[in-house]
């Protein structure tokens, strides 16, 4: 893939996230996608990713804003920086109580691509900043 094709694919993935379109997100992933969860482990495969997204949608209502996408010259790697704007809807295990708190935090994702599909998604954000945002009175 070219740099511009990779950037377009990553943008499509992020737009699908914003639209709550998990089916489109999954269609852009390799069957054995490696998903590195922020401050968590690595999950492998589309089924694990689908389950992760269902859990996320139960606890959070999120939109990505201020998206900037970068890709390597050979199109095999990409990164996206954005602001996560959301609402914490249902208490997640080990996290503060959810009371529909609003939050806005910076985050980033890194991608690896092979054969026109995303084969790795790694997400980073500052969990302490998120906890502080949802813990304000």
WOGICOR-V166633 format. One record per residue. N is the residue number from 1. RES is the residue in one small letter. PHI is phi in whole degrees, 0 to 359 (* if undefined). Layout:
N | RES | PHI
N | RES | PHI
This chain:
1 | x | *
2 | x | 277
3 | x | 303
4 | x | 293
5 | x | 293
6 | x | 296
7 | x | 300
8 | x | 295
9 | x | 295
10 | x | 295
11 | x | 298
12 | x | 297
13 | x | 300
14 | x | 292
15 | x | 295
16 | x | 296
17 | x | 302
18 | x | 298
19 | x | 272
20 | x | 67
21 | x | 264
22 | x | 295
23 | x | 299
24 | x | 293
25 | x | 304
26 | x | 298
27 | x | 293
28 | x | 267
29 | x | 263
30 | x | 293
31 | x | 305
32 | x | 255
33 | x | 306
34 | x | 263
35 | x | 244
36 | x | 267
37 | x | 280
38 | x | 307
39 | x | 51
40 | x | 226
41 | x | 264
42 | x | 258
43 | x | 250
44 | x | 243
45 | x | 100
46 | x | 295
47 | x | 297
48 | x | 295
49 | x | 294
50 | x | 301
51 | x | 296
52 | x | 301
53 | x | 295
54 | x | 297
55 | x | 295
56 | x | 301
57 | x | 294
58 | x | 290
59 | x | 268
60 | x | 226
61 | x | 242
62 | x | 235
63 | x | 226
64 | x | 261
65 | x | 231
66 | x | 55
67 | x | 286
68 | x | 233
69 | x | 244
70 | x | 236
71 | x | 224
72 | x | 289
73 | x | 303
74 | x | 272
75 | x | 75
76 | x | 266
77 | x | 223
78 | x | 209
79 | x | 219
80 | x | 225
81 | x | 244
82 | x | 198
83 | x | 253
84 | x | 267
85 | x | 248
86 | x | 204
87 | x | 228
88 | x | 267
89 | x | 268
90 | x | 224
91 | x | 303
92 | x | 264
93 | x | 304
94 | x | 80
95 | x | 243
96 | x | 302
97 | x | 294
98 | x | 271
99 | x | 223
100 | x | 65
101 | x | 293
102 | x | 272
103 | x | 211
104 | x | 212
105 | x | 222
106 | x | 284
107 | x | 205
108 | x | 208
109 | x | 226
110 | x | 241
111 | x | 231
112 | x | 242
113 | x | 231
114 | x | 217
115 | x | 51
116 | x | 78
117 | x | 230
118 | x | 280
119 | x | 252
120 | x | 210
121 | x | 232
122 | x | 238
123 | x | 248
124 | x | 227
125 | x | 204
126 | x | 273
127 | x | 299
128 | x | 297
129 | x | 294
130 | x | 295
131 | x | 299
132 | x | 298
133 | x | 294
134 | x | 271
135 | x | 263
136 | x | 291
137 | x | 292
